[in-house]
Amino acid sequence: MGRAAPSCAAAGAEQRRRRRLHAPPATLILLFSLGLLLRTGDCQLQTPCRIQKCTTDFVSLTSHLNSALDSFDLEFCKALRAYSACTYRNSKVCRGNLVYHSAVLGISDLMSQRNCSKDGPTSSTNPEVTHDPCHYSGRIGARELRGGEQTPSTYLFCGLFGDPHLRTFKDHFQTCKVEGAWPLIDNNYLSVQVTNVPLVPGSSATATNKITIIFKSYQDCTDQKVYQAVTDDLPAAFVDGTTSGGDSDAKSLRIVERVSGRYVEMHARYIGTTVFVRQVGRYLTLALRMPEELAMAYEESQDLQLCVNGCPSSERIDDSGHLPLPVMGQLLPHAPPAHPRSLYTLESATTRCHEKMLVKDIYFYSCVFDLLTTGDANFTAAAHSALQDVEALHPRKERWHIFPNSGNGGSGKHSKLSIGLGLVCLILVAFL
């Protein structure tokens, strides 16, 4: 058997005895000091500071949480208390560790920001314990912790408002006719159908006056629930009179009325989906966020979904996202000459929309388009609220605003025109 390693005290005594015998050169002093540090580190490894494990557990417990959900603060505070308890258990062995002290201060700051009490339930680091089949984010987080998918869930946004203007899951912006009943979404978890009616006699412009939403049954989380809204009837309950699905305590599916008869929200926690429905003026708007993996879970026969594939080309009014606004008071291409024009001119419509929307993005131009088409000032509020819904639900801030020139068709034409004018200028300069 080999000799046992000397203890830290013995190593220190031996070093002091050698120092008294002779004074070593500077190089040996440096090497000796490094060796002493290494030996000291070996001794400390007998009771290591495990602050990194505490931090890793906290990240695992919170990485899957969605700040838009009502349960976020509760779960985040539970994870913070678990993090704090872990640091307390390591307080003695970590007292000289700067990372440990930074973590303690960070936990205190986060608890103050989130109004978390120091006493209360804590999260378990065991994914089997935290798994909740009726909580989409919890299911995904548990799957990741068990070694499954390592990337966080991707959420998609779809919205419909105004004349009607559609923003697809791919952030394509379209203005469509789509008169009658059309499916926005039709997958294995959710169906959304809208009904559009003509706005102006003889014109192809339409707007939404009916929305039907079907939350399909899912395990023990909820039975199938149907919600239906029509103009002047925006209920705060499903068609069966209930306001939630499944266990009322779990709140896996529920309706929240924000403005009576004007604005309701539906939160389907079991599929990580949020839906906003509004009535603005005489017509309805819809905004929705849903996990990509669920939004794309459909059969080939369900491919007619406006949120997924956009409007059929025969139903499009816009030109690749570029709206055909009138020039110098001319009529819109789809407005009949016999129809009396509204009091809005291009200038007055632009001014009215600019009061609500400072950024001249596609929502601004949609507002101008709708005012010139209908003369109804309520469409200004519809465009403004649609942009607010994007900011509340769209997962990527850099994509909130879409600009007309980003459309392939519009920008391509303008680019070709600019290039052509540039070539003409160059030729004139060459010959002058």
N, C-alpha and C positions, 0 to 999 in steps of 0.2 A: 504493500500500500504506500502511496506517496505521502509526503509530509503535509500536514495540515497548513493551510494558509495562515500567516501570522495575523493576529487581531490588529485593529486600528491603533490601540494604545501601545501594543508591542512595537508596531512599525514606527510610531512616533518616537519611542524611547531609543530605538536602534539608530534612528536618524540623528537625534541629538548627541548620542555617544560618538558617532563618526565625525560630527562637526567639531567636537572638542579635540579629537586626535590630530586633525590636520585641516588646514584651510584649503579647500579645493579651488582649482581655477574657475574663472567665470563661466566657461562653457559647462563644466560639471555641475555648477550651482544651478544653472538653468535646467539641465536635464533632470537633476535631482528634484527640483521644484515641480516639474511636470509629472514626474513619477508619483510624488506625494499627492498631487491633485487627482491623478487617476486612482490611486488607492483610496482616497477619501470618497471619490465617486462610487467605487465598488462598495464601500461600506454603506453609503446612502441607498444603494439599490436594494438593500435588504428590506427597507420599508419605503417603497417608491411613492411619489406623489401621483395620484391617479386623476388629476384634473382634466386631462385630455379625454379620458373615458367619460367623465361627467358631461363634458361639452359635446362629445359625439352622441351620447344618449339624448341630450336635449335637442340637437339638430334632427335626429331621427324621429323624435316625437312631434316636432313642429313643421318639418319640411313639407308635409302633405296637407297642412291646414289651409283653408281658404278664408281669407279675411272678409269676403263678402257674405259669408254665412253667419247666422245669428249665434251659432255655437262656438265661434272662433275665440272670443274672449275667455269663455269658460275653459276650453281645452288648453289655451295658451297659458292661462294662470296655473292650471294643474301641472303643466310641463315645467313652468318656472319654479313651482314649489318642489318638484322632484329634483330639479337642478340644484336648488338651494340646499336640499337635504344631502345631496351627494357631496357638495363642497364642504358641508359641516362635518361629515364623516371623515373627510380628508384634511381637516383644519390643522391638525398637529404635524403631520408629515409634510404638509405643503406650506407651512408658515413662512418659509424663506423663498417661495416661488412667486415670481412677479406675475406669471400668467394666472395663477390661482387668485391673487389679490385683484387683478383686473376683472376676472370672472365674477368675483363676489360683488364688486362695485357695479358691474354691468347688470347683474341680477337685480340689485336694489333699484337701479334706475328703471329697468323694464317693469318691475312691480309697481313703481310709482306711476309710470306712464299708463299702464293698463288697469290701475286701481285694483291690483290683486291683493287680497288679504294674505298675511303670512301663514295663518292657520286655515286648513281646509284640505280637500282631497288632492291627491297627487297622481300623476300619470304613472302607469306601469311600463317598464321597458320591455315587457314581454308582449310581442305583437299578438299572440293568441288571446291575451286578456283584453287588449284594447280593440280588437276586431269587432266592428258593428256592421252587420249585413245590410242595415237600412241607412247607412251613412256612406255615401260614395267615396268621399275623401278618406274616410277611415279604412274602407276596403282596399283602396289603392295603396295607402300607407303601409298597411299590414302586408300586402303582397310584395312591396319593395323591401321591407325589412326581412322577409323570408327568402330574399334572394331572387325575386322575380324581376319585374321591370325596374330599371334604375333611373328612368327619366320621369320627371313630374308630368302630370296629365296636362294635355293641351286643350284649352277651351276655345270654342268657336262662337261667333256672334252673327245673328241675323236680325234684320229689322225691316219693317214695312210701314210707310206713312204717306200721306198726301195723295198724289195724283196717279196711281200710287207709285212711290219710289221704293225700290227694293235694294237692300244691301245684303249680299249673299255671304255664306260662310267663308268664301274666298276673298272677301272684301271687294268684290266687284259691285259697282253701283249701276243700277239700271232703272229706267222709267218705262213702264209697261201699260198695256191696255188690260189684258187678262180679265175681261168681263165675265161675270158669273162666278161659279165656285172653282177654286184652284187649291191644290195642296202646297203649303209652304214646307211642311215636314211630314214624313211618313216613314218612320223606322220601327224597330222592334220595341221601342219604349215609349214613343210619343208620336201623336199625330196632331197636326195643326192645319186647319183649312180656313181659307178666307173667301168671302163672297164680295165681289166688286160690282158696283152699279154705275151707269153713265152719270157724269157730272153735268154736262151741257148737252141739250138735245142736238143731235146731228154731229157730235164730236166723239172721237174715240177715247177721250180722257175719262177715266173712271176713278172711284175712290171706294174704300172698304166700309161696308155697313153691317157686316156680320163676321164673327170669328168663332170657330168651334175648336176646342182643344180637348184631346183625349189622352189622359195619363193611363197607360196600360198597366194592368195588374203585374205586380212583381213580388214573388216569393210571399213572405208574410208581412211585407212592408206596407202594401196598400192593395185594395181592390181597384178595379177599373173605375176611374172618375172622369166625368165629362163636364166641361165648362163651356158655356155658350153666352156670348154677348152680342147684342144688336143695338143699333142706334137708339139712344134714350133708354136703354135697359142694360146697364153694366152691373151685374149682380156681384155681391161679395160672397157667393157660395156656389157650389157645384149644382148641377141640375137636380140632384137628389136632395138638396137642401142642406147638405153638410158643408163644413168649412175646412175639413181636413180628411186625410186618408190614413188608414192603418191605426196604430196605437196613438191616441191623442196626446199622450205624454211624450212619446218619441218625436212627434211632429215631423214624420218622414215626408209628409205632403200637407201643405196648408195654404190658405188664401189669406192675404192681408189687404184690407181696404185702406188706401192712403187718402183718397179724396172721394167722398160719398158720390156714387153714380158717375165718377169721372176717371178714377185711376185705381187699379187693383194690381197687386203683385201675387204671383204664385211661386212658391219655393218647394221644389221637389228634391229634398235632401238625398233621397235614396238613389237618384240618378244625377245628382250634382247640377241640376238645371233650375234656372230662374227665368220667369216670364213676366213681362210688364205689358198690361193692356190699358189703353187710355181712350177716352172719347174727347176729341177736340173739335168743337163746332158740331157738325152733323155726322162726322165720320170717325172711324176707329183707327188706332195705330197699335203696332205690336213690336216688341223688342225681346230678344231671347238669347240666353247664353247656355251652351250645352257642351259637355266633354266630347272631344272629337271621336273617340273610340265608340261612343254610343250613337252620336249623330250619323256615323257612317255604317252602322249596323242595320242594313236593310237588304231585301232581296232584289233581284234584277227587275222584277215586276213593279217595284216601288221607285223606279228611277225618275218619275215625274215629280220632282220636289223643287220648288222655286228657290228655296234657301240653298240647296245643294248645287243645282245645275243652272240656275237663273231662268229667265223667261225664254220661251221659244222665240226664235228670230222674227217670226211673223207677228209676235205680240209686242215687239219693242217699238218705243217712240223715240228713244234717244239714239245717238250715234256713238256706240262704244263708250258710253258714259257722258258724252258731250250733249247737253240739252240744246235743242233748236230754239233759242231765244229770238224774239223779233228784233228787227233792226229798223231804227228811225220810224217807229210806230206801225210797222207792217204787222199783219195778222200772223199768228202762229200757223204752221203748216197744217195742223190737224183741226183748226177752228174754222167753221163754215162762215162765209162772208155774210150770210143772212143773220147770223147771231149778233145781237147788240154787244158792243165791246164794253168792258168794265171802265170805270173812271181812272184806273191805273194806267199810267204810261210806263215805259221802261225806266225812266228816271225816277218817278214817284214810287214804283215798286221796289227799285233798288234801294232807295232811301228808307222805305218802310222796313225792309228785311235787314238792312244794316243796323237799325236800331236794336234788333234782337241778337244779331250774329255779327260780331266784329270781323271774324275771319271769313274771307271770301272763298270758302270751300264749296263742295258740291251741295251741302245742306243750304247754304246761302243761295246758290243759284236755283236750287229746287224751290225755295221759297219764292223767288222772283218768277219762276216759271209758273207756279200755281196761282199766284196773284194775277198774272196776265191772262191765264187761262180761264179763271173763275170769277175774279173780282172779290173773292171771299177772304177777308182779312184773317179768318181763323186758321188758314193754311200757314200763316206766319208763325203762329203758336205751335202748330203741328210740327213744322220743321225744327223749331227751337227745342221742343220737348224731345224730338227724335235724337237730336244731338246730345242732349242731357242724358238720355238713355244709353247712348253709345259710351259716354264718359263713365257711366255707372257700371256697365256690364262688359264692355269690350276689354279683353285681358291685356292688350298691348297699346299703351298710350301713344306710341309713335304712329299708330295707324288710325287714330281717332278721326283725323281730318283726311278727306280725299279731295283732290283738286281736279277740275275738269280736264286740264291738259294732260293728266296722267293716263287718261283713256287712250288706248292704242289708236282708235280711229281718229279722234280729235287731234291728238298731238302729232300723229303722222302727217295729217294734211297740213297743219301749220308748219311743221318742219320742212316739208317739201316746198311750201310757198316761200319760206325764209331762204332756203337754199337757192331757189330759182331767182329770187330778187338779188341775192348776193352775187350770183353769177352774172346777172345783167349789169350790176354796178361795176364788177371787175372788168367786163368787156368795155364799158363806156370809159373807164379810167385808162385802159390800155390804148384806146384810140384818140383820146384827147391830149 
